Amino acid sequence: MRIKDIGGEFALIERIRKKTKLYSKDVVAGIGDDAAVLSYDKNNYLLFTTDALIENAHFSLKYSTPEQIGMKAIEQNVSDIAAMGGLPKFAVISLSLPKNINVKFVDGLYDGINKKAKKYKISIVGGNITHSKEIVVNVALLGFVEKNYLALRSRAKIGDLIFCSGNVGKSTAGLELLRHNKKGNSIKYHLEPQSRLDLARKLVKIGINSMTDVSDGVASEIRHICEESKVGVIIYADKIPISKNTIDDSKKIGKNALDFALYGGEDFELVFTAPKNKVKQLKKYDASVIGETVNKKYGMKLVKNNKEYNLGSGFDHFGRKRV
């Protein structure tokens, strides 16, 4: 039986979670969120996450410079810490490199890593290097979050409004432009994505209920919140924030920008839920209301052109490739 036969990436994660035992009472939250949450001291939790970039799966040297790969490796991990409401602190970097790779690639890669480490005040404290047929850049990142600011996927409440920050679909639109050898503003968002760490910190101080980052498409991230919080959802397609640039770039390749927003990924925006009495406070920030949570028995629905559809899943690492 293959991974796709059991339901793909997320079914595999759930299978692993069921087989995994915890041997410490210090685990506050393990598999199932953007980062693990561990006991630390009276006022703070320790956050622990890891993510990898793999050549010809997450990046291509045809499109990306070594510096861009390094920057992206840090940003995607910072985005996980942001989704938990925390701040990044320490990282280790593991590299798998072809034996004939030019050392200039590594220099450029670390130019990007160090640029983002400086931005976020992350100390690179170690790592590992080995050889492989293709390039793999893996980052493990530690961060901290104050206990009263911790955001989890599992805390959405029935009746919450669902918000999405910024605009989405831009990274996938950029990737598709590159694949079709076309130009457009979206390309920079694919090659140099930005986490929303500053916004995440503001949100948790207001008092949201749940949050995750948009790494695998809005539909996938909403599904994570619903499954962990045991709620249903109604999402309104015309409320999902998509920029005019993304719409125009999608048309260049005959694609629908809404599909990129729902089922693409690597935008590193934030999807979060909050009670309705927080709307006034949240209006000042770069976030749009895209739906609301409902009873679990209702399911996960997308309303489009006054018709209701089941909300699909996002990017699956054992389905289609990103590059």
N, C-alpha and C positions, 0 to 999 in steps of 0.2 A: 504494500500500500504506500502510495506516494503522498507527499505533503499536500498537494492540491486535492487529493482524494478525501482528505479529512476536513477540508474547508479553507486551506491556505494558511498564511502567516499567523493570523490572529487565533485560529483554531489550534495551531501548533503551540503558541504561547500559552493558551489555556491548558493544553495537555501537559506542558512542562510545569505550569503552576501547580496542577493537581498532584504531580509526582514529586514536588519539591517540599522538603521539610525545613522548618526554621528551628535553630538550636539556641537562639538567644531571645530573651525577653526584651532586648533593646531594639528589636525591629518594630517600628511603629506602622510602616507600610512597606510592603515588598513588591513582588511582581504585580503589575496591573496599573501602574501610574508612570508619569514621565520620569520620575527618579525615585529611588528608595529613600525612605525616611527613617532615620536612626536616632535613638536617644543620645543626647550629648551633655547638656547641663540644665540648670534650672529654667533658663529662659529661651534656649535655642535647641533646634533639631539639626542634625547633620544630614545633608542631602548627598546622594551618590548616584551618578549616572555614567553611562558610556555609550558611545556611538562610533560607527566606522564609516569611512568613505572608501569604496572599492572601485578600482579602475574598470571602466566599461560597464559598471552597474550604476554608480553614483556620479561619475565624472569621466570625461574623455580628454585626453591630451590634445585632441583636435580642436577643442573649444576653450579649455581652461588653462591658465598659466599655473605654474607651481605655487606662486604666491596666492592666487585665488583659491586653490585647493586647501592650502593651509588656513586661510581665513575662514573658509566654509566649515572646516573641521572643528574649529573653535566655536563658531556661531551656532552650529546645530546642537552642540552640547550646552552652551549657555542658554539656548532656548528652552531646553528641558528644565534647567534650574529656574528660569524665569517662570515657567508654567507652574512651579510649586510655590511661587511667591518669594523665592530666596535670592541670594547673592552668591556668585561663583568665587572660589578661593584658591584651590590647588588642583593641578592637573598632571597626569603622566601620559606620555605619548608613545604608542607602539607603532613601529613601521615595519612593513614587509615589502622588500624591494627586489626587483630583478638584479641579478649579479652584474649586468653590464650597464646599469643606469649611471648617468653622469652625475657627479657630485654637485654640479650646479643646480640640479633639480632639488636636491635636499636643501641647499642654501636658500633657494627661492621659496621652498615649502616653509622653512622656518622663518623667513622674512614675514610671510603671511601669518604664521602662528604667533610670532612675537608681536606683530602689529596689533592683533586682537587681544593678546595677553596684556599688553600695555593698556589698551582701552578699558578692559574690565578689571585690571589689577589682579590678574591670575598669575600665580607663581607656578612655573613649569618645574616640577621637582623630580622628574625621572622618566623612565620608559624602557622600551626594549626595541632591538633591531634584529630582524631575521631576513631570510631571502624567500622569494616566491616568484611565480611567473608574472604576476601582475602587481601593481602598486596597491597597498592597503595602508590607510592611515586611521588608526584607532585612538580615540581620546577617552580617558576616564577622568571624570571631573568631580571634585568635592565642593560642596557649598554649604552655606548655613541659612537657616530661616528662623525668625522669631516664632515661638510657638503660637502666638495669637495671629500670625500672618500666614500660616501654612495653608496652601490651597491644594485640594485633592480632587480627583475626578469623581469621587464617590459621595460628594456632599450636595449634589443638586437636589432641590425640593420641588415637588409638584406645584405648579403655578409660577415657578421662576421664569423670567424672561431669559432668552438665549442671545448673547451678543457675539459679534465677530469684529475684531479690530482691523484697522487699515483697509486694504483691499486684497482680494485673493484671486488665485488663478494665474497670477503674473509670472511665477517661476516656470510653470509648465508651458505657458505660452512662449516664454523665452527659449525653453528647450526645443520646442517644436519648430520655432523659427530657425534655430541652429541646424536642426536635422534637415530642414528644407532649403538651407542655404539662402535664407532671407534675412533682411535687417528689420529692426524694430526696437522700441524702447524697453520691451520686456526682457530682452537678453541680459541686461545688467542685473536684473532681479534674480535670474537663475544662477549666474556666475558669481554674484556677490550678494547673497541674501543677508538680511539683518535680523537679529533677534529683537524682541520687544521688551527687553529687561526693564527699562525705565518705566514703561507703561504698566507692566505687571506689578511692580512695586507700588505704584499709585493705586491700582485696583484693589490689592489686598488690604491696603490701609482704609479704603472705603468700606469694605466688608462684603465681598462677593461670596457665593456659596461653593462654586466649583470652577475648575479651569484646566485647560490643556492647550498645547501649542499645535499649530497646523503644520505638521510635517508630512502627513499622508492624505491631505485633502479634508475639506470641511465635513463631508459626510462621514468619513472614518472617525474623525475626532468627536463628532456628536455621538456617534455610536458608542465610542469608549465611555463617554460620560453617562449615557443611558444605561449601558450594561453595568457599570460600576455603581451607579446610583439607584438602579432598579426603577427607572422611570421611562415613560414614553416621550415622544416629541412631535411637534408640528413645526416644520420649517417652511418659510415662504420664499420661493425661488426669486421673486422680484425684490426681495429685501437683502439678498446676499450682496455685499459690497464688491463690485467689480469696476475697475477704472475704465475710462474710455480708451486709454492706450492698450489695455489688455483686450478689450473688445475688438479694436481695430487690428491688432496684431493677430488675433485668432482668425479673423476674416481672411487675412492674407494667405492662410493655409487651409481655408475651408472648414474651420473647426468652430465649435460652440464654446465661448468663454465660460459659460455656466458649468459645462462639463469639466473644464480645467479647474474651476474653483471647487467643485464638489469632490472630484475624483482624482485630482492631480496631486500636488504636494510641494513641500520644501518652500512654502511661503513664510513659515515661522511667525505667522500672526498668532493671535490668541483667540480661542473660543472659550467663553465663560458664561456662567449663569449667575443671576442675582435676583433678589426679591424686587417686586415692582416699586417698592418705596425707595429704592436706590437710583431710580431712573434720573431724577433731577441732578444728583451728584455725578452720575456717569456721563451726562450729556456734554460736559466740558472736555471729554476725552475722545480720542480717535477710535470710536467703536459704534457699531450699528446693531439695532435689535433685529434679529432674523427669525425669531420664533419663540416658542414657549414650551415648557415641559408639562406633560400631562401624565395621567395614570398609565402604568406600564402596559395594561391590557389593551390600550389603544394602539400600541406599536410605535414605529418610527416612520413618520409620513412627511412627504414633500408636496406642497401645494404649488402647482404650476399651471398657469392659464386656467384658473378656476377648477382644475381637476386635481385629484389626490392620488399620489403614487407612493409605493413603498420606497423609503430612502435606501439607496444602494450603499455599497461599501467603497472605501477609498483605495489608494494604492496598496498593492500586495506584493511583497518582495519575491514571492514565488509565482506571481502572475506575469504581467508585462514588465519590461525593463524601462528604466528611466532614461538611459543613454544607449 
